[in-house]
């Protein structure tokens, strides 16, 4: 399975366009938000939001790539090896989570050296780990989309969920700038709760119990969705 | 040789697969022993690919059982007993021949050495090319290399030479024979009799989702490659099956159709008996032979003592 993870990472790393795209938008977002020279709190908000935005983009795109692989017959080719289909799904999740590191680290570095986000080393590490590990449930959303839909549809579904979750989750702008009727909904999204972990950590406050509960529920739901989609679509591989 | 040890390579028992109302596979019984090189011969739409896909565990049969080395197909695949090359499928971008072959071989427990695979499939010279930048013949050789990379006990090739030119075709068969000579079991499908003849030691003929003939290549050739002698009978209507060379007799549209492996002797005997008018001798095309075999097997199924399979 490690060999498979290595191969998929190799394929993605060689896709320079994909890597650039996965970085350009989050970097642009952070630079735009930080450019006005806001206070530390807003800076941290912007940095976490942009990193989460980048990581989300990577895991969703990785998922929709599964639909393209199926169209090429690659999933079927994998079924002609001793790898089990479940191993393939897990490996894809691992690939997504590994590549999610890239925007997190890049945005973190830019945050540190552009306008100077000021955090203790322990907090930096904490935020890094939370952003990295916390992306796993959203990686499952991407995988589910990739298995459920055909290539073109998967791309549309991926883009729509990417943008919706980014806006609703408050990654671009704080959720209190959303229309009032959307604000309660926003608090229930996995992306808001995912980013909230790091926002809280940066503010040195304990993680919100409700937040963890919502996130746990989403993790279960999205895992079930990925499993369902895999059973529907993986069989057609 | 390994053929005495353990369960057979492949066992099909009463396997049925339907797509809607169409019975793609209509009750196949088949045993393939270790070390055999078997050709699955049949016209397009005979059910060869469906049979192979079930054998590989890509989907389950609607009825019946399939065992591969005594295991369910999916588990046999998981255990590394199987390697396969299918007809469809494009190549993925941004991966070289060497990387792809090496990845697949490392998913098996006891793979062949990388260089040996590349040599066997004649890929050494293009090992650093990306797999999505290959010609049809080269891509086919990569698929072949992937099938045998793990040194599986059974290699399954679904119409491996479809869409290949003569040269690539010859190279592929040479590579396959080198592999079979190592004692591995090989099953391949084709709709060319000459491919089955050149490369297999046993031929299983499939038509309309059933096994209609099963034997050595020379047996199958004599069944398929014969001629048809047809005429309007004069006087006697029976006993034509006793004439030299005749393998089957059919009465159709006032004419008698004899299938014969030796049309000269058949015609000589007929003329001595002065038993006909309006004689015609014609060769049998492969399609026609398949139809004849299908008919024969239906009759055989009705009268069990005369089974051809």
Contacts between the chains, C-beta under 8 A, distances in Angstrom:
chain1	res1	chain2	res2	distance
A	3	B	103	5.3
A	3	B	106	4.6
A	3	B	107	6.5
A	4	B	103	7.0
A	4	B	107	7.4
A	6	B	103	7.9
A	7	B	95	6.8
A	7	B	99	6.9
A	7	B	100	7.9
A	7	B	103	4.8
A	10	B	94	7.5
A	10	B	95	7.1
A	10	B	99	7.1
A	11	B	92	6.9
A	11	B	93	7.4
A	11	B	94	5.0
A	11	B	95	6.1
A	14	B	94	4.3
A	15	B	94	6.3
A	69	B	92	7.0
A	72	B	89	7.1
A	72	B	90	4.8
A	72	B	91	7.4
A	72	B	92	5.8
A	73	B	86	7.9
A	73	B	88	5.8
A	73	B	89	3.0
A	73	B	90	5.8
A	74	B	89	7.6
A	74	B	92	5.0
A	76	B	58	7.2
A	76	B	86	6.9
A	76	B	88	7.9
A	76	B	89	6.1
A	77	B	89	5.9
A	77	B	146	7.1
A	79	B	56	7.8
A	79	B	57	7.9
A	79	B	58	6.2
A	79	B	77	7.5
A	80	B	56	6.5
A	80	B	77	7.3
A	80	B	82	7.6
A	80	B	83	7.2
A	80	B	84	4.6
A	80	B	85	8.0
A	80	B	86	7.2
A	80	B	146	7.5
A	80	B	147	7.6
A	81	B	77	7.8
A	81	B	104	5.6
A	81	B	107	4.4
A	81	B	108	7.6
A	81	B	150	7.4
A	82	B	77	6.5
A	82	B	78	5.4
A	82	B	79	6.9
A	82	B	80	4.7
A	82	B	107	5.0
A	82	B	108	5.9
A	82	B	109	7.7
A	82	B	150	7.2
A	83	B	107	5.3
A	84	B	78	5.9
A	235	B	59	7.2
A	237	B	58	7.9
